[in-house]
Each structure stands twice: as structure tokens, then as C-alpha cells.
């Protein structure tokens, strides 16, 4: 079993740390730049914790960087001075594994393809892991680790993972932004967003069984220009939402024409 150090206890790191600990997968140390966060996680589980990278154990087999994309090179550089012989992976979707190459001979990616938010309890088996590694030995170790965490591990190249990430942004971040716009409109119109929750759930359930195109409904899908025009008139007092409505409606219409 690998001896693992986890660096970062934000959205992704806090979930990953919890899964590694609960499944007894070799988590030995955690780092957070916020000492109270590191202390809370480490003391509760009786494992080493610190808010100083230089204090991390230098004999670990694997260091997992669950830090913002823009600081991955900086953290990797600091870790290389601690243990250049170790293996290092990051958990980012949009950053290539090769960002670690200048600092470590053995490097890779352990990307959990899921929306992870502090305070939310996500079951590990709901998380596919995308794996990339610099060599076959590390690739196998990461696959074994991911399978032990969730049972869902996939070899995905840097280029493939980048496409997965951009489409994940579309289906997750974009859709949630639409919820935010809708909630704002309903609030100003004196209506409760709870009225839309069953619709949101059914839409998500449908695409578990149907291709998204087959699940599409609504005025643009059926060519109802009268309703679209009425919606645009109503949204005139919400210009940001109107711009989004126009853009997505046009995309729906064009897709319908192409088919």
C-alpha cells in the first residue's frame, strides 16, 4: 500500500481525504495553508497535519495536489525540494499532467469527475476517476487506488481529459448558472424556486436513460415562435437573462434545423 500525503483540503481535497481515510488507503499526512482546517482534519483522524509544506514527511510514496490549478507548479516546485524521488499527481481537469514534469520523474493525474462542494457528502462510488501517468508502474498504482476508492477508474489522456472538463463545465456549471438566473427572476417576481426543483430532477433523470437530444422539450424544440417571442418580451427587464435565453434558443433552433 502506498503512503500518501494530501495537499489541499478544499472542495476536492476534503472529499478525497475522507475517502482515502475511510477506506484505509494509506493516507499519512495532510496539508492546508489554513492551520485550523488541517488541524481539524488531522486530529479527528489521528494523522499528521501541517500548514507548512516543508514539514510534510519526506518519505511518502505519493503526494496528491488538490490545490487550485494556478498554484500547481509552485507547490510541485516546493515539494521537489522535499522529496524528488516521490510520485506527485494533481486532481485538476483542465491542467495537463506535464505541468509536473519539470519537478518530478514520476507524475500524473487523479481527476475525480464530479461536482464536489464542502459540506456535501458524496458517495465515492458516484465518482469516476480519470487517470494519467508518466510511466506504466504509476499508471497501475493510480488505477488500483482509484478502483479502491470508487470502483470507477479510467485511463484518460491529457487531451481527452481536457474535453471531458470543458463538457463538464457545460453540463454542470452552465446549468447551475441557469438555475441561478431563474432563481433571481422568480425571487423578484414573488415566486418560489422550489416549484422548479421537481422539473430539474426529472430532467436529470431523463438523461440517465435517454440521449440528451431525445430528451429535449420546450418551445424551441417544437418550433413555437409565438411563445419564444412572448418570453423575450417578458425578459426585456432582465437583460442578462434575455441574452442567455436568446443565445440558447438560437442554438436549439439551429440544431433542430440541422436534424
C-alpha positions as YAML, in Angstrom:
chain: A
units: angstrom
residues:
- id: 1
  name: UNK
  ca: [0.00, 0.00, 0.00]
- id: 2
  name: UNK
  ca: [1.27, 3.45, -0.89]
- id: 3
  name: UNK
  ca: [1.92, 6.00, 1.84]
- id: 4
  name: UNK
  ca: [0.01, 9.11, 0.76]
- id: 5
  name: UNK
  ca: [0.21, 12.80, 1.56]
- id: 6
  name: UNK
  ca: [-2.71, 15.05, 0.64]
- id: 7
  name: UNK
  ca: [-2.03, 18.69, -0.10]
- id: 8
  name: UNK
  ca: [-5.11, 20.90, 0.00]
- id: 9
  name: UNK
  ca: [-8.39, 20.50, 1.88]
- id: 10
  name: UNK
  ca: [-10.76, 22.49, -0.28]
- id: 11
  name: UNK
  ca: [-13.71, 21.12, -2.24]
- id: 12
  name: UNK
  ca: [-11.85, 18.25, -3.90]
- id: 13
  name: UNK
  ca: [-9.23, 17.64, -1.22]
- id: 14
  name: UNK
  ca: [-11.67, 17.35, 1.68]
- id: 15
  name: UNK
  ca: [-13.70, 14.70, -0.16]
- id: 16
  name: UNK
  ca: [-10.64, 12.81, -1.36]
- id: 17
  name: UNK
  ca: [-9.11, 12.84, 2.11]
- id: 18
  name: UNK
  ca: [-12.29, 11.49, 3.63]
- id: 19
  name: UNK
  ca: [-12.49, 8.66, 1.09]
- id: 20
  name: UNK
  ca: [-8.82, 7.72, 1.49]
- id: 21
  name: UNK
  ca: [-9.11, 7.65, 5.27]
- id: 22
  name: UNK
  ca: [-12.39, 5.75, 5.45]
- id: 23
  name: UNK
  ca: [-11.17, 3.09, 3.04]
- id: 24
  name: UNK
  ca: [-7.80, 2.72, 4.81]
- id: 25
  name: UNK
  ca: [-5.82, 3.55, 1.67]
- id: 26
  name: UNK
  ca: [-2.62, 4.84, 3.22]
- id: 27
  name: UNK
  ca: [-3.33, 8.48, 3.99]
- id: 28
  name: UNK
  ca: [-0.46, 9.51, 6.26]
- id: 29
  name: UNK
  ca: [-0.41, 13.30, 6.20]
- id: 30
  name: UNK
  ca: [-2.48, 16.31, 5.19]
- id: 31
  name: UNK
  ca: [-1.57, 19.90, 4.42]
- id: 32
  name: UNK
  ca: [-3.70, 23.02, 4.28]
- id: 33
  name: UNK
  ca: [-2.44, 26.57, 4.22]
- id: 34
  name: UNK
  ca: [-5.15, 27.22, 6.83]
- id: 35
  name: UNK
  ca: [-3.88, 25.61, 10.03]
- id: 36
  name: UNK
  ca: [-7.30, 25.27, 11.66]
- id: 37
  name: UNK
  ca: [-8.53, 23.29, 8.66]
- id: 38
  name: UNK
  ca: [-5.50, 20.99, 8.67]
- id: 39
  name: UNK
  ca: [-5.76, 20.56, 12.44]
- id: 40
  name: UNK
  ca: [-9.47, 19.75, 12.32]
- id: 41
  name: UNK
  ca: [-8.97, 17.08, 9.67]
- id: 42
  name: UNK
  ca: [-5.79, 15.59, 11.13]
- id: 43
  name: UNK
  ca: [-6.71, 15.50, 14.80]
- id: 44
  name: UNK
  ca: [-10.08, 13.89, 14.13]
- id: 45
  name: UNK
  ca: [-8.36, 11.07, 12.26]
- id: 46
  name: UNK
  ca: [-5.13, 10.92, 14.25]
- id: 47
  name: UNK
  ca: [-2.89, 11.59, 11.24]
- id: 48
  name: UNK
  ca: [-0.09, 14.11, 10.71]
- id: 49
  name: UNK
  ca: [-1.18, 17.59, 9.70]
- id: 50
  name: UNK
  ca: [0.56, 20.86, 8.93]
- id: 51
  name: UNK
  ca: [0.19, 24.23, 7.23]
- id: 52
  name: UNK
  ca: [3.84, 24.22, 6.11]
- id: 53
  name: UNK
  ca: [4.83, 22.20, 3.06]
- id: 54
  name: UNK
  ca: [8.38, 21.81, 4.33]
- id: 55
  name: UNK
  ca: [7.06, 19.91, 7.36]
- id: 56
  name: UNK
  ca: [5.40, 17.16, 5.33]
- id: 57
  name: UNK
  ca: [7.02, 13.73, 5.70]
- id: 58
  name: UNK
  ca: [9.73, 13.34, 3.07]
- id: 59
  name: UNK
  ca: [9.39, 9.56, 2.73]
- id: 60
  name: UNK
  ca: [5.85, 9.30, 1.31]
- id: 61
  name: UNK
  ca: [5.20, 7.35, -1.88]
- id: 62
  name: UNK
  ca: [2.58, 9.66, -3.35]
- id: 63
  name: UNK
  ca: [1.72, 13.32, -2.92]
- id: 64
  name: UNK
  ca: [-1.71, 14.38, -4.17]
- id: 65
  name: UNK
  ca: [-2.05, 18.06, -5.05]
- id: 66
  name: UNK
  ca: [-5.65, 19.14, -4.51]
- id: 67
  name: UNK
  ca: [-4.86, 22.82, -4.97]
- id: 68
  name: UNK
  ca: [-6.03, 25.50, -7.43]
- id: 69
  name: UNK
  ca: [-4.73, 24.96, -10.97]
- id: 70
  name: UNK
  ca: [-2.68, 28.15, -10.99]
- id: 71
  name: UNK
  ca: [-0.56, 27.15, -8.00]
- id: 72
  name: UNK
  ca: [0.16, 23.54, -9.03]
- id: 73
  name: UNK
  ca: [3.62, 24.37, -10.47]
- id: 74
  name: UNK
  ca: [4.59, 26.40, -7.40]
- id: 75
  name: UNK
  ca: [3.56, 23.66, -4.97]
- id: 76
  name: UNK
  ca: [5.26, 20.99, -7.10]
- id: 77
  name: UNK
  ca: [8.47, 23.04, -7.09]
- id: 78
  name: UNK
  ca: [8.43, 23.22, -3.30]
- id: 79
  name: UNK
  ca: [7.71, 19.52, -2.97]
- id: 80
  name: UNK
  ca: [10.57, 18.62, -5.30]
- id: 81
  name: UNK
  ca: [12.94, 20.06, -2.72]
- id: 82
  name: UNK
  ca: [11.35, 17.84, -0.08]
- id: 83
  name: UNK
  ca: [11.22, 14.51, -1.90]
- id: 84
  name: UNK
  ca: [12.28, 14.49, -5.58]
- id: 85
  name: UNK
  ca: [12.07, 10.68, -5.67]
- id: 86
  name: UNK
  ca: [8.39, 10.60, -4.75]
- id: 87
  name: UNK
  ca: [5.43, 10.50, -7.11]
- id: 88
  name: UNK
  ca: [3.17, 13.51, -7.49]
- id: 89
  name: UNK
  ca: [-0.29, 13.81, -9.02]
- id: 90
  name: UNK
  ca: [-2.77, 16.63, -9.26]
- id: 91
  name: UNK
  ca: [-6.57, 16.38, -9.36]
- id: 92
  name: UNK
  ca: [-7.33, 19.10, -11.92]
- id: 93
  name: UNK
  ca: [-9.38, 18.53, -15.04]
- id: 94
  name: UNK
  ca: [-8.08, 21.30, -17.27]
- id: 95
  name: UNK
  ca: [-4.36, 21.23, -16.39]
- id: 96
  name: UNK
  ca: [-2.13, 18.73, -18.23]
- id: 97
  name: UNK
  ca: [-0.11, 16.23, -16.26]
- id: 98
  name: UNK
  ca: [3.08, 17.56, -17.88]
- id: 99
  name: UNK
  ca: [2.93, 20.69, -15.71]
- id: 100
  name: UNK
  ca: [4.57, 18.44, -13.10]
- id: 101
  name: UNK
  ca: [7.31, 17.13, -15.40]
- id: 102
  name: UNK
  ca: [9.94, 19.79, -14.59]
- id: 103
  name: UNK
  ca: [9.86, 18.82, -10.92]
- id: 104
  name: UNK
  ca: [9.31, 15.05, -10.75]
- id: 105
  name: UNK
  ca: [10.28, 11.98, -12.78]
- id: 106
  name: UNK
  ca: [7.07, 10.24, -11.78]
- id: 107
  name: UNK
  ca: [3.91, 12.30, -12.09]
- id: 108
  name: UNK
  ca: [0.30, 12.03, -13.17]
- id: 109
  name: UNK
  ca: [-3.34, 12.96, -12.67]
- id: 110
  name: UNK
  ca: [-6.05, 11.57, -10.41]
- id: 111
  name: UNK
  ca: [-9.09, 13.53, -11.59]
- id: 112
  name: UNK
  ca: [-12.45, 12.98, -9.84]
- id: 113
  name: UNK
  ca: [-15.09, 13.76, -12.45]
- id: 114
  name: UNK
  ca: [-17.77, 15.07, -10.12]
- id: 115
  name: UNK
  ca: [-19.02, 18.34, -8.65]
- id: 116
  name: UNK
  ca: [-17.55, 18.49, -5.15]
- id: 117
  name: UNK
  ca: [-18.61, 21.09, -2.59]
- id: 118
  name: UNK
  ca: [-17.56, 21.44, 1.03]
- id: 119
  name: UNK
  ca: [-20.31, 20.24, 3.32]
- id: 120
  name: UNK
  ca: [-21.87, 17.95, 0.73]
- id: 121
  name: UNK
  ca: [-21.48, 14.22, 1.32]
- id: 122
  name: UNK
  ca: [-20.80, 12.49, -1.99]
- id: 123
  name: UNK
  ca: [-20.53, 8.71, -2.03]
- id: 124
  name: UNK
  ca: [-17.25, 7.57, -3.55]
- id: 125
  name: UNK
  ca: [-18.99, 5.14, -5.91]
- id: 126
  name: UNK
  ca: [-20.62, 8.14, -7.62]
- id: 127
  name: UNK
  ca: [-17.23, 9.45, -8.73]
- id: 128
  name: UNK
  ca: [-15.45, 8.29, -11.89]
- id: 129
  name: UNK
  ca: [-11.69, 8.84, -11.69]
- id: 130
  name: UNK
  ca: [-9.68, 9.74, -14.79]
- id: 131
  name: UNK
  ca: [-6.07, 8.56, -14.66]
- id: 132
  name: UNK
  ca: [-2.94, 9.69, -16.49]
- id: 133
  name: UNK
  ca: [0.64, 8.89, -15.51]
- id: 134
  name: UNK
  ca: [4.21, 9.31, -16.73]
- id: 135
  name: UNK
  ca: [5.01, 5.59, -16.61]
- id: 136
  name: UNK
  ca: [3.24, 2.25, -16.57]
- id: 137
  name: UNK
  ca: [4.04, 1.44, -12.94]
- id: 138
  name: UNK
  ca: [2.50, 4.67, -11.64]
- id: 139
  name: UNK
  ca: [-0.42, 4.26, -14.01]
- id: 140
  name: UNK
  ca: [-1.19, 0.86, -12.48]
- id: 141
  name: UNK
  ca: [-0.79, 2.21, -8.94]
- id: 142
  name: UNK
  ca: [-3.22, 5.06, -9.65]
- id: 143
  name: UNK
  ca: [-5.71, 2.75, -11.32]
- id: 144
  name: UNK
  ca: [-5.59, 0.43, -8.31]
- id: 145
  name: UNK
  ca: [-6.01, 3.39, -5.95]
- id: 146
  name: UNK
  ca: [-8.97, 4.81, -7.88]
- id: 147
  name: UNK
  ca: [-10.62, 1.40, -8.08]
- id: 148
  name: UNK
  ca: [-10.21, 1.03, -4.32]
- id: 149
  name: UNK
  ca: [-11.80, 4.44, -3.78]
- id: 150
  name: UNK
  ca: [-14.78, 4.26, -6.11]
- id: 151
  name: UNK
  ca: [-14.63, 1.20, -8.34]
- id: 152
  name: UNK
  ca: [-14.70, 3.52, -11.37]
- id: 153
  name: UNK
  ca: [-11.27, 4.20, -12.88]
- id: 154
  name: UNK
  ca: [-10.48, 5.12, -16.48]
- id: 155
  name: UNK
  ca: [-7.28, 5.74, -18.40]
- id: 156
  name: UNK
  ca: [-7.78, 9.18, -19.95]
- id: 157
  name: UNK
  ca: [-5.08, 11.17, -21.74]
- id: 158
  name: UNK
  ca: [-4.43, 14.84, -21.04]
- id: 159
  name: UNK
  ca: [-6.14, 15.80, -24.32]
- id: 160
  name: UNK
  ca: [-9.16, 13.60, -23.61]
- id: 161
  name: UNK
  ca: [-9.45, 14.90, -20.06]
- id: 162
  name: UNK
  ca: [-9.46, 18.48, -21.35]
- id: 163
  name: UNK
  ca: [-12.51, 17.66, -23.50]
- id: 164
  name: UNK
  ca: [-14.18, 15.97, -20.55]
- id: 165
  name: UNK
  ca: [-13.54, 19.05, -18.44]
- id: 166
  name: UNK
  ca: [-14.98, 21.55, -20.91]
- id: 167
  name: UNK
  ca: [-18.11, 19.44, -21.36]
- id: 168
  name: UNK
  ca: [-18.36, 19.01, -17.58]
- id: 169
  name: UNK
  ca: [-18.37, 22.80, -17.29]
- id: 170
  name: UNK
  ca: [-21.21, 22.92, -19.81]
- id: 171
  name: UNK
  ca: [-23.46, 20.35, -18.14]
- id: 172
  name: UNK
  ca: [-22.67, 21.33, -14.55]
- id: 173
  name: UNK
  ca: [-21.51, 24.94, -14.21]
- id: 174
  name: UNK
  ca: [-23.60, 26.28, -17.08]
- id: 175
  name: UNK
  ca: [-26.76, 24.52, -15.96]
- id: 176
  name: UNK
  ca: [-26.26, 25.74, -12.39]
- id: 177
  name: UNK
  ca: [-25.84, 29.28, -13.71]
- id: 178
  name: UNK
  ca: [-29.21, 28.92, -15.42]
- id: 179
  name: UNK
  ca: [-30.68, 27.85, -12.08]
- id: 180
  name: UNK
  ca: [-29.18, 30.99, -10.53]
- id: 181
  name: UNK
  ca: [-30.68, 33.25, -13.20]
- id: 182
  name: UNK
  ca: [-34.06, 31.53, -12.86]
- id: 183
  name: UNK
  ca: [-33.97, 31.79, -9.07]
- id: 184
  name: UNK
  ca: [-33.25, 35.51, -9.32]
- id: 185
  name: UNK
  ca: [-36.17, 36.10, -11.66]
- id: 186
  name: UNK
  ca: [-38.58, 34.10, -9.52]
- id: 187
  name: UNK
  ca: [-37.47, 35.88, -6.38]
- id: 188
  name: UNK
  ca: [-38.12, 39.29, -7.93]
- id: 189
  name: UNK
  ca: [-41.48, 38.10, -9.25]
- id: 190
  name: UNK
  ca: [-42.52, 36.76, -5.83]
- id: 191
  name: UNK
  ca: [-42.34, 33.07, -6.74]
- id: 192
  name: UNK
  ca: [-40.57, 30.17, -5.02]
- id: 193
  name: UNK
  ca: [-37.68, 28.37, -6.74]
- id: 194
  name: UNK
  ca: [-38.89, 25.16, -5.05]
- id: 195
  name: UNK
  ca: [-41.58, 24.98, -7.73]
- id: 196
  name: UNK
  ca: [-38.84, 24.21, -10.29]
- id: 197
  name: UNK
  ca: [-37.00, 21.56, -8.30]
- id: 198
  name: UNK
  ca: [-39.12, 18.58, -9.49]
- id: 199
  name: UNK
  ca: [-38.57, 19.70, -13.10]
- id: 200
  name: UNK
  ca: [-34.81, 19.92, -12.55]
- id: 201
  name: UNK
  ca: [-34.73, 16.42, -11.06]
- id: 202
  name: UNK
  ca: [-36.79, 14.86, -13.85]
- id: 203
  name: UNK
  ca: [-34.60, 16.48, -16.50]
- id: 204
  name: UNK
  ca: [-31.53, 14.96, -14.82]
- id: 205
  name: UNK
  ca: [-33.23, 11.57, -14.54]
- id: 206
  name: UNK
  ca: [-34.22, 11.54, -18.21]
- id: 207
  name: UNK
  ca: [-30.67, 11.89, -19.47]
- id: 208
  name: UNK
  ca: [-29.67, 8.85, -17.43]
- id: 209
  name: UNK
  ca: [-31.86, 6.79, -19.80]
- id: 210
  name: UNK
  ca: [-32.18, 8.86, -23.00]
- id: 211
  name: UNK
  ca: [-29.72, 10.64, -25.29]
- id: 212
  name: UNK
  ca: [-29.90, 14.36, -24.40]
- id: 213
  name: UNK
  ca: [-31.25, 15.21, -27.84]
- id: 214
  name: UNK
  ca: [-34.13, 12.76, -27.43]
- id: 215
  name: UNK
  ca: [-34.96, 14.26, -24.02]
- id: 216
  name: UNK
  ca: [-35.25, 17.82, -25.37]
- id: 217
  name: UNK
  ca: [-38.63, 19.51, -24.99]
- id: 218
  name: UNK
  ca: [-39.85, 23.13, -24.96]
- id: 219
  name: UNK
  ca: [-40.87, 25.85, -27.41]
- id: 220
  name: UNK
  ca: [-37.66, 25.89, -29.47]
- id: 221
  name: UNK
  ca: [-37.72, 22.11, -29.89]
- id: 222
  name: UNK
  ca: [-41.28, 22.22, -31.21]
- id: 223
  name: UNK
  ca: [-40.82, 25.40, -33.27]
- id: 224
  name: UNK
  ca: [-43.20, 27.52, -31.19]
- id: 225
  name: UNK
  ca: [-42.10, 31.00, -32.27]
- id: 226
  name: UNK
  ca: [-45.09, 32.72, -30.67]
- id: 227
  name: UNK
  ca: [-44.14, 31.51, -27.20]
- id: 228
  name: UNK
  ca: [-40.48, 32.35, -27.78]
- id: 229
  name: UNK
  ca: [-41.42, 35.91, -28.75]
- id: 230
  name: UNK
  ca: [-43.58, 36.27, -25.64]
- id: 231
  name: UNK
  ca: [-40.75, 35.01, -23.43]
- id: 232
  name: UNK
  ca: [-38.35, 37.52, -24.97]
- id: 233
  name: UNK
  ca: [-40.78, 40.36, -24.28]
- id: 234
  name: UNK
  ca: [-41.13, 39.28, -20.66]
- id: 235
  name: UNK
  ca: [-37.36, 39.01, -20.19]
- id: 236
  name: UNK
  ca: [-36.70, 42.50, -21.53]
- id: 237
  name: UNK
  ca: [-36.48, 43.79, -17.94]
- id: 238
  name: UNK
  ca: [-33.85, 41.13, -17.17]
- id: 239
  name: UNK
  ca: [-31.28, 41.86, -19.90]
- id: 240
  name: UNK
  ca: [-28.66, 39.36, -18.69]
- id: 241
  name: UNK
  ca: [-31.18, 36.54, -18.68]
- id: 242
  name: UNK
  ca: [-32.60, 37.69, -22.01]
- id: 243
  name: UNK
  ca: [-29.15, 37.48, -23.61]
- id: 244
  name: UNK
  ca: [-28.74, 33.90, -22.36]
- id: 245
  name: UNK
  ca: [-32.28, 32.99, -23.47]
- id: 246
  name: UNK
  ca: [-31.63, 34.32, -26.98]
- id: 247
  name: UNK
  ca: [-28.29, 32.52, -27.30]
- id: 248
  name: UNK
  ca: [-29.53, 29.12, -26.14]
- id: 249
  name: UNK
  ca: [-32.81, 29.37, -28.07]
- id: 250
  name: UNK
  ca: [-30.87, 30.11, -31.27]
- id: 251
  name: UNK
  ca: [-28.61, 27.13, -30.60]
- id: 252
  name: UNK
  ca: [-31.69, 24.89, -30.11]
- id: 253
  name: UNK
  ca: [-33.28, 26.17, -33.32]
- id: 254
  name: UNK
  ca: [-30.10, 25.64, -35.33]
- id: 255
  name: UNK
  ca: [-29.72, 22.10, -34.00]
- id: 256
  name: UNK
  ca: [-33.34, 21.39, -34.97]
- id: 257
  name: UNK
  ca: [-32.72, 22.74, -38.49]
- id: 258
  name: UNK
  ca: [-29.62, 20.57, -38.92]
- id: 259
  name: UNK
  ca: [-31.61, 17.49, -37.96]
...
